[in-house]
Amino acid sequence: MAFFARPASASAAVRIVNPNTQNEPVQPPRKDSSQRRCRNVMIYGYCKFEDKGCVYYHPPAEEVIPTPARSASPAAVTTATSPISAHAVNAPVFVPKASPLSLTSSSPPSAPVTRQALASSSPSSPAPPDYRETYAYSDSEQVAELDTQFYDDSQAHFDVYSAGYAQNMEVPFYTGPSQGYMSEPLDHHLYTPAIPSAFVTSPTDSHFVHTSSELRQVLVERSHTSRSAPILGSNLPEELQGYHTFVPIDTVSSSERKKFFNLDSVVYRAINSTDGIPYVLRRIENFRLMQQAAFNAIEAWSQIRHPNIVTVHEAFTTRTFNDSSLVVVYSYYPNAQTLFEAHMKSTPSALPQHILNGGGRVLLGQSHSLPQLSQYGPMLPSHFASSISLHQLQASGIPERVLWSYIVQIASAIKRVHEAGLAVRTIDATKILLTGKNRVRIGSCAVWDVLTYDQHLDMVALQHDDLQQFGRLIFALCCNNLQATTNGNFQKSLEIISKTYSHDVKNIALFLISKNHPHKNISTVFEMISGRLLTEFDDAFEGMDRLENEMLSELENARLVRLLCKFGFINERPEFARDSRWSETGDRYIIKLFRDYVFHQIDERGNPVTNMSHVLTCLNKLDAGTEEKIMLVARDEQSCLVVSYKDIKACVEAAFRFNFIFMNH
Ligand SMILES: Nc1ncnc2c1ncn2[C@@H]1O[C@H](COP(=O)(O)OP(=O)(O)OP(=O)(O)O)[C@@H](O)[C@H]1O
């Protein structure tokens, strides 16, 4: 009989051998099934399928060492040939291959074993061991739950496969019924559970981070956007200053030229050849650089790293576009929208008429209104849906909580810039980007500094102007109108703010747009909004907790992919075909059997079992190298190995190292 025996020192694997063939040096021809001793008898001393069509040999009762009495305590069930406990190795009941008739006519799975039934079962009345009992021994608390699960699953399996059974009689490999895997209890230490509701203020929503499923959708959409292909025949340069694959971000017809305030401007996404990362290139058309020193501002801006500022990377001039253009390069945020696009640009066609007529008006600042708006979600980009729905309804502004979040973030960005001795100069709804849920970043920085270099403007005045722009922005957002403070709209806008928002909002907005205020600077602004900062901190930290939790579950993927790669490297190497024993010996043999155990399970009708949770459970346990033991059965069913995940992990590591060394020499 051929089997693999690891040196005792190298592995804790326990071999379960067939006693009839123990001394045979080579693999014998396969016996007729009727002569082969039933594995259930070998393991459990008993086969519950003996009278139900099991074709294997069942020795008379006196030949079999009796199975120990059942007990609710973790009793060991020993076998005639193995000193180990079948329960201890989680050995599933061996269901014999039998004629289709005998199995299809077998009775449906037995009724579930309840905790009461287990407790009342007499120790002196031997019964076929049942792997439900394994759970009872290991954790009695789980029995009731597992019983139900087991029974339902097995019933379902019975029905699902019964039709196709007769066609699948050539069973190449078998390790036990699939029900065992379906009811396998997960070791929750190996999995990342959803964040417990006690850890967050709201189990479903958080201010800065989407729910898990939304987050995934948003990230996938961003990934798609940043990989979108360039438009063919767009006449864009193939390469410019180390950037390639140009894609215009905001495609507009030539009749409606985009403006950077009053200058013609185009925004592209392009990939940097050095780091392979996409960037945004803002091109200002027809700009002639008179002095190289104008780029000093770019140098200063590129030093600024702030979570609410779109980082400036570099700038250059070019004639590639058949004019003289200034190009400033920024970090790229896929699917970013300007505050104007997100909150002010009307999309009337996307809204039902009764809403447009005012019937759907909702009170601002009351977050409980938001869920009702989800019905319009599909028309809106999902990543902004929860924060912009109110605005898409053309109500007069945005919720107060969101507004304060913007105010705090923009104030923080301004403070950083002013402290660096610069002025922002682009605090405008068309230049501030919404890059995530309630996350804003001031974009297009530095362009004005280059454009107006020769005007030698006073920095203090420019910083003062920043605060006024900030005030105008708050008015615009509250009133949903870019012209809220001009064209005679001021009084009306003030009324809207007074009616809709808190006194604090009105105060800060008025303070910011005021002229000649003696103590007007960004530090005073922070004194005024200090009461709102803690809410931002709290929400930001909660967002971090959520993201960390999401990250944890993704880490599992990386671990599992690495493991799968190792399997791929080790198993069935065609270049070793000359050595037919390549995967039949040593560590590789255990790995091969384990691979079968994980991926090539078949059910009692010979159908492949594609149970992902079984695969994930096994791989996670393998990665963790647990002490839990499993029984691996050779393809010829002549030998079994009882090994722990820890042993298998050691085998994988050793074989992988061997492969690696071998391939590198
Ligand atoms: N750094 C960036 N990352 C991702 N997208 C950006 C970035 N900067 C700008 N965009 C996007 O490019 C598009 C055009 O930007 P632009 O500043 O021209 O906005 P706009 O609304 O067209 O303003 P204007 O009315 O002044 O032309 C906007 O949709 C904006 O979201």
The ligand as an SDF file (V2000), in Angstrom:
LIG
                    3D

 31 33  0  0  0  0  0  0  0  0999 V2000
   -8.2680   67.4530   -8.6960 N   0  0  0  0  0  0  0  0  0  0  0  0
   -9.3680   67.0050   -9.3020 C   0  0  0  0  0  0  0  0  0  0  0  0
   -9.6830   65.7050   -9.2330 N   0  0  0  0  0  0  0  0  0  0  0  0
  -10.7680   65.2470   -9.8580 C   0  0  0  0  0  0  0  0  0  0  0  0
  -11.6170   66.0030  -10.5490 N   0  0  0  0  0  0  0  0  0  0  0  0
  -11.3600   67.3260  -10.6450 C   0  0  0  0  0  0  0  0  0  0  0  0
  -10.2170   67.8700  -10.0270 C   0  0  0  0  0  0  0  0  0  0  0  0
  -10.2180   69.2100  -10.2930 N   0  0  0  0  0  0  0  0  0  0  0  0
  -11.3140   69.4640  -11.0310 C   0  0  0  0  0  0  0  0  0  0  0  0
  -11.9970   68.3310  -11.2430 N   0  0  0  0  0  0  0  0  0  0  0  0
  -13.2490   68.1840  -11.9680 C   0  0  0  0  0  0  0  0  0  0  0  0
  -13.0890   68.7770  -13.2220 O   0  0  0  0  0  0  0  0  0  0  0  0
  -14.2920   69.3460  -13.6310 C   0  0  0  0  0  0  0  0  0  0  0  0
  -14.0230   70.7290  -14.1670 C   0  0  0  0  0  0  0  0  0  0  0  0
  -13.4420   71.5260  -13.1640 O   0  0  0  0  0  0  0  0  0  0  0  0
  -13.6300   73.0870  -13.1820 P   0  0  0  0  0  0  0  0  0  0  0  0
  -12.8180   73.6610  -12.0910 O   0  0  0  0  0  0  0  0  0  0  0  0
  -13.4240   73.5940  -14.5510 O   0  0  0  0  0  0  0  0  0  0  0  0
  -15.1100   73.1420  -12.7290 O   0  0  0  0  0  0  0  0  0  0  0  0
  -16.2950   73.8850  -13.3940 P   0  0  0  0  0  0  0  0  0  0  0  0
  -17.4990   73.5820  -12.6040 O   0  0  0  0  0  0  0  0  0  0  0  0
  -16.2870   73.5040  -14.8170 O   0  0  0  0  0  0  0  0  0  0  0  0
  -15.8570   75.3790  -13.1340 O   0  0  0  0  0  0  0  0  0  0  0  0
  -15.9840   76.6160  -14.1330 P   0  0  0  0  0  0  0  0  0  0  0  0
  -17.4290   76.9450  -14.1330 O   0  0  0  0  0  0  0  0  0  0  0  0
  -15.1100   77.6560  -13.5010 O   0  0  0  0  0  0  0  0  0  0  0  0
  -15.4700   76.1530  -15.4570 O   0  0  0  0  0  0  0  0  0  0  0  0
  -15.2140   69.3630  -12.4400 C   0  0  0  0  0  0  0  0  0  0  0  0
  -16.2210   68.3910  -12.6070 O   0  0  0  0  0  0  0  0  0  0  0  0
  -14.3600   68.9390  -11.3000 C   0  0  0  0  0  0  0  0  0  0  0  0
  -15.0730   68.1020  -10.4290 O   0  0  0  0  0  0  0  0  0  0  0  0
  1  2  1  0
  2  3  1  0
  2  7  2  0
  3  4  2  0
  4  5  1  0
  5  6  2  0
  6  7  1  0
  6 10  1  0
  7  8  1  0
  8  9  2  0
  9 10  1  0
 10 11  1  0
 11 12  1  0
 11 30  1  0
 12 13  1  0
 13 14  1  0
 13 28  1  0
 14 15  1  0
 15 16  1  0
 16 17  2  0
 16 18  1  0
 16 19  1  0
 19 20  1  0
 20 21  2  0
 20 22  1  0
 20 23  1  0
 23 24  1  0
 24 25  2  0
 24 26  1  0
 24 27  1  0
 28 29  1  0
 28 30  1  0
 30 31  1  0
M  END
$$$$
